[in-house]
Amino acid sequence: MDPPLDTLAPPTPSPPAGDPATERGFFHTAWDFSFRMGIRYIKSSYKDDPFRTFLELCLIGFIIWYITKQKYNIGTNEITLSDKEIDELVDDWKPEPLVPDLTEFERETLEKAIMIEGPNGTKVRLASATNSKPLLNFASYNFLGFLDNPDIENHAHETLRKYGVGSCGPPGFYGTLDVHMELEKQVAAFIGHSTAILYSQAFAATLSVIPCFSKRGDIIVADEGVNLPIQQAIVLSRSKVYWYKHNDMADLERILKDVNKQLHGRGAKNVLPRKFIITEGLFQNTGDITPLKDLVELKHRY
Amino acid sequence: MGKGQRATQVYKSTEFIEHARDSDGLINGPADPFKLAPSNSSSLLVDSEKALKASKLSSASASVEPAPTTAAAATSNSPSPQAERPSELESVPSFILVTTYLSFLMLIVFAHLRDFFGKLLHPEEYVQLREQNGYAPMVSDFESLWTRRLYGRIRDCFNRPITGVAGGHVNLLERVSHDANATFEFTGRVRNVLNLASYNYLGFAQSEGPCADKVEQAMRENGVTQASTRAEAGTTRLLAETEDMVARFVGTEASLIVSMGYATNALNIPALVSRGCLIISDELNHNSLVSGARLSGATIRVFKHNNMQSLEEQLRRSISQGQPRTHRPWKKILVVVEGLYSMEGEFCDLPAIVRLRRRYGFYLFVDEAHSIGALGKRGRGVCDHFNIDPHDVDVLMGTFTKSFGAAGGYIAGSKALINYLRLHSHSAVYAEAMSVPVLAQVSASMRMIMGEDREHALEGQQRLDQLAVNARYFARRLAEMGFMTLGDSGSPVVPLLLFSPAKIPAFSRECLKRKIAVVVVSYPATPIITGRVRFCISASHTREDLDYALEHISEIGDLLMIKFHQGKTIETTETKKLE
């Protein structure tokens, strides 16, 4: 019994060598061969599932479309220049002065800046020769009057004799003194939390803490009247920021509702971003106090 | 030649002279640390002939002149430090690199496994990493993986608390942990250890002495603090005088003092550049510079560390292309480099950068946090070291924490620049003025270094010399022992490569057992495979201290097998020189 012939056409006989029609025959054979391979592939992958073949055809169509699609470069719209042209551009380029000249107003402000002589306190003495009378000091932050306190000065002298002046290193590398740790404990106990961390400068504290926890993709809702360190820290953190009107709880509530609605709209698949409300206890620029009770209630609700 | 050999190259064969030293370890009388030994001395490598002749000439003059000129001759002999500098990783056996990568891989795999099983078996310990009641976790578990699992294992090597003054020796508060470094308990004992960790380059961290006396006097006259910002009521006569002194010290027209070193960069760079300007910074710049650059809103581009070709290429490309997409010319270009990179112990190539500045017209910002007071024959920093006019650098920034035993930073430049910054910089308008004792310390120590203090006229120069001698000696001996050190000769910061993550805490703990305090650094302060230990040499270290440390470091090096260059130093340097 002959084996069942497959449905392919019988192979065409290869033409005899030396025939001038060889080349045409060769291509003809190649085309025929690949055509037959294609048919055989389609038939073998068909497997009684028309959807599969449809899917494969779609995929092939997509590949062809993608390859032939018009491409454009996003990042590099650089113009190629020759070395001589670059040299000319370099010679031509004139930068702005590093700092602009001072305006008249700025110059006067500098000249009028006061210089204090001697210790700062409730009464200060200016260094200019004409005014040697002590003046009442409404300019320094001396809320509890500690600047005039002699006990603090004595304690400072003792500390100098025990520890020197500088810590000679960041806190990570042998710069943590026992006094630092004690102060941290006392600050924490004073405020009512469990731990505290110290920074050398108030501006830098804000600038470090806010970007540490709030990163790109997180949400900050801040009062419009916050001071500059907080504003700079928010810029540095690259989070999405919403501003609410100064001390206006209704505005804050509206914004919180909006933010939550947007987050729910995006679906539960996304990672929940951190949300922060930033405000000041006593505003540096306006002197108001934030309504903390209402704020905390809103925080818990949203 | 590789970076590891740098420490030996400039240092010609010399021998040390034992001087009479006082209790602080400082030399009494004029110091003459450099005296050339005969050229067939076998203890050190001999340089190429030209360098040797040059050094012989300088030594002939040096034997007559006092120490500072010899120190200067030694420093100015060194060719431009970054002439040809193959990567230091080429000289490390690849076995070390492979094992380091494998160690990190193993650590990370274990960390993930522990997290995974921990969340299954002990979910209550991971509560703060989970969402609860609609509150997102404060730190995501992936971000804190490093902090919890890898850094947590070696936490006892960092943040070690001390008491008293951090001078040549320091008192450590001993602490133990019973729960794998999660919490620490103080045993109550205080250990006095040799301090190779603090930035105390000139030894001014003292609680007694002329500087401390001046500080006390200043506090009595001026109170403790100003409690106000500069622009409001913080400017005092003491502050104005100190600013003038800083300007004189550095060699510029005026200066501005800021109460915190980090904030000096972060708050003043935004005042100089803004949107539409370009900042080109070295890839290994300090975090404060990066912060300041990001806050300013300018475009930031980076060039390869200390690579002048990369900088020039970046400059040419940026100037010719202009701003991205609009191709408008840049308003200003600010190139930001550091004088002494503390993790590498290298200087920037300031002469080359100044040449580029004349050609391309950018503004130069040099952060001399570590180099002010520690480099140069008069201690005036990296400009002094390379004999460059400070007016060639537009903005000189520095800190007082390292060499002056105080805190805070300064910016020095032309009068116009400083006047502008006084009005427009955040630090002048919003940040507190420096407090009185710190100012007094800065003033007293600077006066001493400049030699203006009449009772202690020589002490400043002695400290500078002692630091130079100590630094070179230490680096040379380490290289001789076969350790792989980085950095340029004369740098008071000597990093030593450790590579493997297990050797990093091992080195620190072994040193502590032998009463030496060191600083170990790994990722993210350094690239992940080059973990290192960083020694900070001080003028308050005596020769005996350094010898004690070197002996123990050698023992530990044998124990941990980190002497990568042992037996190889001579061949590699010679073969490379012959090329």
Interface residues (C-beta under 8 A of the other chain):
Chain A: N77 E78 I79 L81 E85 I86 L89 V90 W93 K94 P95 E96 L98 V99 P100 D101 L102 E106 T109 L110 A113 I114 M115 I116 E117 G118 P119 N120 G121 V124 A127 N137 A139 S140 Y141 N142 L147 I152 E153 A156 H157 L160 R161 K162 Y163 G164 V165 G166 S167 C168 G169 P171 G172 F173 Y174 G175 T176 L177 D178 H180 M181 S200 Q201 A202 F203 A204 L207 F213 N227 L228 P229 Q232 V235 L236 V271 L272 P273 R274 K275
Chain B: E131 G134 A136 P137 M138 V139 S140 F158 N159 R160 P161 I162 T163 G164 V165 A166 G167 V170 L172 L173 N195 A197 S198 Y199 N200 F204 A205 Q206 S207 E208 C211 A212 V215 E216 M219 R220 E221 N222 G223 V224 T225 Q226 A227 S228 A231 E232 A233 G234 T235 T236 R237 A240 S259 M260 Y262 A263 A266 L267 L272 S291 R294 L295 L315 R316 R317 I319 S320 Q321 R325 H327 P329 W330 K331 K332 I333 R359 Y360 G361 F362 Y363 D394 V395 F400 T401 K402 F404 G405 A406 A407 A416 L417 N419 Y420 L421 R422 L423 H426 S427 Y430 A431 E432 P437 V438 Q441 A517 V519
